[in-house]
Amino acid sequence: MPYELVLASASPRRQQFLRDLGLSYTLVVAPVDENPRPGEAPVALAYRLAEAKARAAAARLPQDGRPRLVIAADTVVALGDLLLGKPVDAAEATTMLAQLRDRV
């Protein structure tokens, strides 16, 4: 592969996805403020966080001229324009899933 793949995500699912594809990658996770901005739409938040994660990871890479492709993503769960944050426990996750049930 002409590029080194860099995954800018701590998500075990994203890591497994790349492994399932038979791709080797370097994991570089950098802290990013994931708080939504006032009035920020869920889609805009997901795009902004994915870009911020990619940029933060790229900034941690050595500037040695090697070609790299940084992969970043973010998942946002929303009910209409109401953002549902990461559940703190199983009970909250169950409540969130009940709210989302039968909504597409």
Residue pairs with C-beta under 8 A, 6 or more apart in sequence:
1 23
2 67
3 67
3 68
3 69
4 25
4 26
4 66
4 67
4 68
4 69
5 18
5 23
5 24
5 25
5 26
5 68
5 69
5 71
6 25
6 26
6 27
6 28
6 57
6 58
6 61
6 68
6 69
6 70
6 71
7 14
7 15
7 18
7 25
7 26
7 27
7 28
7 71
7 72
8 28
8 29
8 30
8 53
8 54
8 56
8 57
8 58
8 70
8 71
8 72
9 15
9 27
9 29
9 53
9 71
9 72
9 73
10 27
10 29
11 73
11 75
14 71
14 73
15 25
15 27
18 25
18 71
25 71
28 57
28 60
28 61
28 70
29 57
30 53
30 56
30 57
30 59
30 60
31 56
32 49
32 52
32 53
32 56
33 52
34 49
34 74
36 45
36 83
37 45
37 48
40 48
41 81
42 76
42 78
42 81
42 83
43 76
45 74
45 76
45 83
46 74
46 75
46 76
49 74
49 76
50 72
50 73
50 74
51 72
53 72
53 73
53 74
54 70
54 71
54 72
57 70
57 72
58 68
58 70
61 68
61 70
76 83
77 83
77 84
77 96
77 100
78 84
79 99
79 100
79 103
84 96
84 99
84 100
87 93
87 95
87 96
